[in-house]
Amino acid sequence: MGARRGFPLAARSGYVGRMETDFLVIGGGIAGVSVGARLSHLGRVALLEAEAGLGYHASGRSAALFDECLGAAPIVELNRASHAYHATANGGVLSPRGLMVVGRAEDAAAFEHDVAHMRLSRLTVDEARARMPILNPDAVAFAGYHGDAWDLDTDRLIQDFARDIRANGGTVATGTRVTAITRTGTGWRVETGRETVAARVLVNAAGAWADEVARMAGVAPLGMTPMRRSMARLPAPGGQDIRAWPMAVGAGERWYCKPDAGKLLVSPAEEHPMPPHDAFADDMVLAEGLARYEEMVTEPVTRVETNWAGLRTFAPDRLLVIGFDPLDPAFFWHAGQGGVGFQTAPAASQLAADIVAGRPPEIGAALAAAFSPARFATCPAA
């Protein structure tokens, strides 16, 4: 750990009903467990998750796809920096899927944008139907495909990172809700209702609740916006074997579908601002999204087996926020994943560790600056 901040590498003890640690991570989604795992190599980590299990909210409701081309340019660079880890660490968490974009005649502009941004090879309608036989030839005017997209085993990734925290002497506590946060002369005192945790550094990885955690700590919020995205699970269309089908996306991301354990996941791909809460699907939004999907296929939706929603949380500029708060060097932001938390987790958490350790970031200083919370700092008036 960087000596410039003066944090000890081992927790101190001797307090009844108290725990002392170097890094207290609030949030047990992919952001929290990944940054906790990296920091556990620098000092003692305690991770607190309010829900009964890890990955309960957005992380447990992910489409679970890894595709380097998804996201704005700085996010694409994080994706690329994460690829090798996803492919090899702990045996790897990727399996082949592929991605196809399809569009109607009126979607020409959106389709051309997707082809350029996602580096798609153009397909004829017949070639697209060979990959996904239920596509409607009367509705599909454009199609593009690339094979560099993989299913991502999200549960394994979360558990692997959590295992790393524990292996390095850290703790992972679920069902532990933070009730109060107080700044002290040496760091933080955090109350959970059943114990007090003292920490040198507070790591805010609270997802949709990131701004709320900041307010509790007396730190200015950054304007995080949780946005709902819904999903429906359907039986395999027409009883077909869909295991080898690619993920299919309507041009301009009007909807998407993806095979999952013999079923088909279909999303309206909506982004509706919401307050932080345990999200659920809106029936009307789901119906509208399923109608957009149905327009492009020959098999009608006859039954929805289940549905759910998650909150994808965005910073104002839709980039991740990774770094110490510019006004409090003991408050670390690791938030604003905006639906790319799993994709970017290896490189994003490595960046966090590099910053804390005071070493040059592996991804480079210029790219690291794109994710710094300092970009939101307001210049003082002259």
SVG drawing of the C-alpha trace seen along z (x, -y; Angstrom):
<svg xmlns="http://www.w3.org/2000/svg" viewBox="-50 -36 55 64">
<polyline fill="none" stroke="black" stroke-width="0.4" points="0.0,0.0 1.2,-3.5 3.0,-4.8 2.0,-8.4 -1.4,-7.8 0.0,-6.1 -2.5,-3.2 -1.4,-0.1 -1.5,3.2 -3.1,5.2 -6.3,4.6 -6.0,3.8 -8.1,5.5 -9.0,5.1 -12.4,3.4 -15.5,5.1 -18.2,5.1 -15.9,3.3 -13.8,4.3 -11.0,2.3 -9.9,2.7 -8.0,0.9 -10.6,0.8 -14.4,0.9 -16.2,1.7 -20.0,0.9 -21.8,3.0 -21.6,6.7 -22.3,6.5 -19.6,7.1 -18.1,3.7 -17.7,4.3 -16.4,7.8 -13.9,7.1 -12.5,4.0 -12.4,5.7 -10.5,8.6 -7.8,6.3 -7.5,4.2 -7.2,7.4 -3.7,7.7 -2.9,4.3 -4.5,4.5 -7.3,5.9 -10.7,5.7 -14.2,5.8 -17.1,5.9 -20.7,5.1 -23.7,6.1 -27.2,5.2 -29.0,8.0 -28.9,11.7 -26.6,12.6 -23.9,11.1 -25.0,9.8 -28.6,9.4 -29.5,6.2 -28.2,5.2 -25.4,7.8 -27.9,10.6 -30.0,9.4 -27.4,9.0 -27.7,10.2 -24.2,11.8 -22.5,11.0 -18.9,10.0 -18.3,8.0 -15.4,5.6 -17.3,3.3 -20.1,2.4 -19.9,-1.0 -18.3,-4.4 -14.7,-4.5 -13.1,-4.6 -15.3,-1.7 -14.3,0.3 -10.7,-0.2 -11.6,1.2 -13.3,4.1 -10.2,4.9 -8.0,4.7 -10.4,7.1 -10.6,9.7 -7.5,11.8 -8.6,12.0 -12.1,13.2 -10.7,15.7 -8.0,17.3 -8.3,16.4 -9.4,19.3 -10.1,21.3 -11.9,18.5 -15.6,17.5 -16.4,17.1 -18.2,19.4 -19.0,18.7 -22.2,16.8 -21.8,14.3 -23.8,11.2 -26.2,10.3 -27.9,6.9 -31.0,6.9 -33.0,3.9 -36.1,2.9 -36.0,0.8 -36.6,-2.4 -33.6,-1.5 -31.0,-2.1 -29.2,-4.9 -29.2,-3.1 -28.0,0.1 -25.1,-1.7 -24.0,-3.2 -24.1,0.2 -22.1,1.8 -19.3,-0.8 -19.3,-0.9 -19.6,2.9 -17.4,3.9 -20.1,6.1 -19.9,8.1 -22.9,7.7 -25.2,10.7 -27.9,11.3 -31.3,12.0 -30.9,15.7 -27.5,15.8 -29.1,14.2 -31.9,16.7 -29.4,19.6 -28.1,18.3 -31.5,17.6 -34.3,19.4 -37.2,17.5 -36.2,14.1 -39.0,12.8 -37.8,12.3 -40.6,9.8 -39.5,7.6 -35.7,7.9 -34.0,5.6 -30.5,5.5 -28.4,7.9 -24.8,7.8 -22.8,10.3 -19.6,10.8 -18.4,13.8 -16.4,11.9 -19.1,12.0 -19.3,14.5 -21.6,15.6 -20.1,14.6 -20.5,16.8 -21.4,14.0 -22.0,16.1 -18.5,17.7 -16.9,14.3 -18.5,12.9 -17.7,16.0 -14.1,16.0 -13.5,12.4 -15.2,13.0 -13.0,16.1 -10.0,13.9 -11.0,11.4 -11.4,14.2 -8.2,15.9 -6.3,12.7 -7.8,12.5 -10.7,10.2 -14.4,10.6 -17.5,10.6 -20.7,9.9 -24.1,10.2 -27.4,9.1 -25.5,6.2 -27.0,2.8 -25.1,-0.4 -27.1,-2.7 -24.6,-5.5 -21.2,-6.8 -19.1,-9.2 -15.8,-10.8 -13.0,-10.5 -9.5,-11.8 -8.1,-8.5 -10.8,-7.5 -14.3,-6.3 -16.7,-4.8 -19.5,-2.8 -22.5,-1.5 -24.4,1.5 -26.9,2.0 -25.0,4.8 -21.4,3.6 -19.1,0.7 -16.5,0.9 -13.6,-1.4 -11.7,-1.8 -9.0,-4.0 -10.6,-4.1 -14.3,-3.9 -14.9,-2.4 -18.3,-3.4 -19.4,-0.5 -23.1,-0.8 -24.5,-0.8 -27.8,-2.6 -27.3,-3.7 -23.8,-5.3 -25.0,-8.9 -27.0,-7.9 -23.8,-6.4 -21.9,-9.6 -24.6,-11.7 -24.4,-9.5 -20.6,-10.1 -20.9,-13.8 -19.5,-13.7 -21.1,-15.5 -23.1,-13.2 -22.1,-13.1 -25.5,-12.9 -25.8,-9.2 -28.9,-8.1 -30.3,-4.5 -32.1,-3.4 -34.5,-0.4 -34.0,2.3 -36.5,5.2 -36.2,8.8 -38.7,11.6 -37.9,15.3 -39.7,17.1 -39.9,20.8 -37.7,21.7 -39.6,20.3 -41.4,23.1 -39.7,25.6 -36.5,25.2 -33.0,26.0 -31.7,22.4 -28.4,23.2 -26.2,22.1 -28.2,18.9 -26.4,15.6 -27.6,12.8 -29.8,10.7 -30.2,6.9 -32.7,4.7 -30.8,1.9 -30.3,-1.1 -30.9,1.3 -34.7,1.2 -34.8,4.7 -32.5,7.7 -32.8,11.4 -30.4,14.1 -30.5,17.8 -30.2,18.8 -30.3,22.4 -32.7,23.6 -35.0,20.5 -34.9,17.1 -34.4,13.9 -36.0,10.9 -35.5,7.3 -37.2,4.0 -33.7,2.4 -35.4,-0.5 -33.6,-3.1 -36.1,-4.7 -34.7,-6.8 -35.8,-5.4 -35.0,-6.0 -32.8,-3.3 -35.0,-0.3 -35.5,3.4 -36.6,3.0 -39.4,4.9 -40.6,5.0 -43.3,2.6 -45.9,4.7 -46.6,2.1 -43.0,1.5 -42.4,5.2 -45.3,5.7 -44.1,2.9 -40.6,4.4 -42.0,7.9 -44.1,6.4 -40.9,4.9 -39.2,8.3 -42.3,10.1 -42.3,7.8 -39.0,9.2 -39.7,12.9 -42.1,15.6 -42.9,17.2 -45.4,15.3 -44.8,14.9 -47.3,17.3 -46.1,17.3 -43.8,15.3 -42.4,17.7 -41.0,15.0 -39.8,11.4 -37.6,9.1 -35.8,5.8 -32.5,4.2 -31.2,0.7 -28.2,-0.2 -26.6,-3.2 -24.9,-6.0 -22.8,-8.9 -23.7,-12.2 -21.3,-11.4 -22.1,-7.7 -18.5,-6.6 -17.4,-4.7 -16.3,-6.7 -13.1,-5.3 -10.9,-7.2 -10.6,-9.1 -13.0,-11.9 -11.2,-15.2 -12.4,-16.7 -11.8,-13.7 -8.7,-11.5 -10.2,-8.7 -13.4,-8.3 -13.0,-6.2 -15.6,-6.0 -16.1,-2.8 -19.5,-3.3 -21.4,-4.2 -20.9,-0.9 -24.0,-1.5 -24.6,2.1 -20.9,2.8 -19.9,3.8 -19.1,7.4 -17.4,6.6 -15.0,4.1 -14.6,5.6 -11.0,6.9 -9.5,3.7 -11.7,1.4 -10.7,3.0 -7.1,3.2 -7.2,-0.6 -8.6,-1.1 -5.8,0.9 -3.2,-1.0 -4.6,-4.3 -4.7,-3.3 -1.2,-1.8 0.1,-5.0 1.5,-3.3 1.2,-4.1 -2.1,-2.6 -1.8,0.4 -4.4,-1.1 -2.4,-4.4 -2.7,-7.7 -4.8,-9.3 -7.5,-6.6 -7.5,-6.5 -8.2,-10.2 -11.4,-9.6 -12.8,-7.7 -11.6,-10.0 -14.2,-11.6 -12.1,-14.8 -13.7,-15.4 -16.9,-16.5 -15.2,-18.9 -16.4,-22.5 -13.8,-25.1 -14.0,-27.8 -15.2,-31.2 -12.5,-33.7"/>
</svg>
